[in-house]
Amino acid sequence: MDTPSLRPRLMSFRVLSFRAENKLPNVIQSEIGFEMTPTINLGLALPATPDGQIQGMVNIQMAGRAAPHNSPDEPLADFSASYEALFVYPKGAPEADVSARFEGEMHQYMLVAQAFPLASSHFQRELMAMGFAVGNLPLGL
């Protein structure tokens, strides 16, 4: 059961880094396959002062590559990106209650489910800016 007094709010979402190398400038006519591997880490930060708020953090790192369907071992482009979502729990939320909820898989999924589509849509837009047709890449979990 969800307790509104313990529900975190997404305070910020940041792109920490994006790196890409396109080895073939004209890929419009080629059929390209994409591999993308996300790594997701979660953390809980307790306030340093009594009046501070508890924070939850989701860190998403994505690594990917593009290669022709007929020769997947010859990558045309390599990509990597790192994203950070910061959640703030309500003031006065008991540390023990927040910590217990944060350990639960459903609560972790709820945090990641808010951050991952933002990271995926940015990643997809960057690939499109490089000339790749990636409209069919999934944005969700």
C-alpha positions as CSV (number, residue, x, y, z in Angstrom):
1,M,0.0,0.0,0.0
2,D,1.3,3.4,-1.0
3,T,1.6,6.0,1.8
4,P,1.4,9.6,0.3
5,S,3.5,10.9,3.2
6,L,6.4,8.7,2.1
7,R,6.0,9.2,-1.7
8,P,9.1,10.7,-3.3
9,R,9.1,13.5,-5.8
10,L,11.3,13.7,-8.9
11,M,13.4,16.8,-8.3
12,S,15.9,16.7,-11.1
13,F,17.0,14.7,-14.0
14,R,20.4,15.3,-15.5
15,V,22.5,14.0,-18.4
16,L,25.9,13.5,-17.0
17,S,27.6,12.4,-20.2
18,F,27.0,11.3,-23.7
19,R,29.7,10.0,-26.0
20,A,29.2,8.7,-29.5
21,E,31.4,7.9,-32.5
22,N,29.8,7.5,-35.9
23,K,32.3,5.7,-38.2
24,L,30.0,5.8,-41.2
25,P,28.5,9.2,-42.0
26,N,25.8,7.9,-44.5
27,V,23.8,5.1,-42.9
28,I,20.4,6.1,-44.2
29,Q,20.2,3.4,-46.9
30,S,21.7,0.6,-44.8
31,E,19.8,-1.8,-42.5
32,I,21.4,-1.3,-39.1
33,G,21.0,-3.3,-35.9
34,F,21.3,-1.7,-32.5
35,E,22.5,-3.2,-29.2
36,M,21.9,-1.3,-26.0
37,T,22.8,-2.3,-22.5
38,P,21.5,-0.3,-19.6
39,T,23.1,-0.5,-16.1
40,I,20.9,0.9,-13.3
41,N,22.1,1.8,-9.8
42,L,20.0,3.1,-6.9
43,G,21.1,4.9,-3.8
44,L,19.5,6.5,-0.7
45,A,21.0,9.6,0.9
46,L,20.2,10.5,4.5
47,P,20.2,14.2,5.5
48,A,23.2,15.6,7.3
49,T,21.0,18.0,9.3
50,P,17.8,17.2,11.2
51,D,15.7,19.4,9.0
52,G,17.0,18.0,5.8
53,Q,15.1,15.7,3.4
54,I,15.9,12.2,2.5
55,Q,17.0,11.8,-1.1
56,G,16.8,8.8,-3.5
57,M,19.0,8.6,-6.6
58,V,18.8,6.6,-9.7
59,N,21.9,6.4,-11.9
60,I,21.5,5.0,-15.4
61,Q,24.4,4.2,-17.7
62,M,23.8,3.1,-21.2
63,A,26.3,1.5,-23.6
64,G,25.4,0.7,-27.2
65,R,26.6,0.0,-30.6
66,A,25.2,0.0,-34.1
67,A,26.3,-2.6,-36.8
68,P,25.0,-3.7,-40.1
69,H,22.6,-6.7,-39.9
70,N,24.7,-8.7,-42.4
71,S,28.0,-8.2,-40.4
72,P,27.2,-7.6,-36.7
73,D,30.9,-7.9,-35.7
74,E,31.8,-4.7,-37.5
75,P,30.3,-1.9,-35.5
76,L,29.5,1.4,-37.3
77,A,29.0,3.4,-34.2
78,D,29.6,3.2,-30.5
79,F,27.6,5.1,-27.9
80,S,27.6,5.6,-24.1
81,A,25.7,7.8,-21.8
82,S,25.2,8.4,-18.1
83,Y,22.1,9.9,-16.4
84,E,21.0,10.8,-12.9
85,A,17.6,11.2,-11.4
86,L,17.2,12.8,-7.9
87,F,14.1,12.1,-5.8
88,V,13.2,13.9,-2.6
89,Y,11.1,12.4,0.1
90,P,8.7,14.6,2.1
91,K,10.1,16.6,5.0
92,G,9.7,14.7,8.2
93,A,9.4,11.3,6.6
94,P,10.8,8.8,9.1
95,E,14.2,7.5,8.1
96,A,13.3,3.9,9.2
97,D,10.1,3.9,7.1
98,V,11.8,5.3,4.0
99,S,14.7,2.9,4.3
100,A,12.4,0.0,4.6
101,R,10.4,1.1,1.5
102,F,13.6,1.8,-0.4
103,E,14.7,-1.8,0.0
104,G,11.5,-3.1,-1.6
105,E,11.5,-4.1,-5.3
106,M,8.3,-2.4,-6.1
107,H,9.5,0.9,-4.7
108,Q,12.8,0.6,-6.6
109,Y,10.8,-0.2,-9.8
110,M,8.6,2.9,-9.2
111,L,11.7,5.1,-9.1
112,V,13.4,3.5,-12.1
113,A,10.1,3.6,-14.1
114,Q,10.1,7.4,-13.8
115,A,13.8,7.9,-14.7
116,F,14.4,5.3,-17.4
117,P,12.0,6.7,-20.1
118,L,13.7,10.1,-19.7
119,A,17.1,8.6,-20.3
120,S,15.9,6.4,-23.2
121,S,14.2,9.3,-25.0
122,H,17.4,11.5,-24.7
123,F,19.5,8.6,-25.9
124,Q,17.1,8.0,-28.8
125,R,17.2,11.7,-29.8
126,E,21.0,11.8,-29.8
127,L,21.0,8.7,-32.1
128,M,18.5,10.4,-34.4
129,A,20.7,13.5,-34.5
130,M,23.6,11.3,-35.7
131,G,21.4,10.1,-38.6
132,F,20.2,6.8,-37.3
133,A,16.5,5.8,-37.8
134,V,15.8,4.6,-34.2
135,G,12.1,5.3,-33.9
136,N,11.4,1.7,-33.0
137,L,13.7,1.5,-30.0
138,P,11.8,1.0,-26.8
139,L,11.6,3.9,-24.4
140,G,10.3,2.0,-21.3
141,L,11.6,-0.8,-19.1
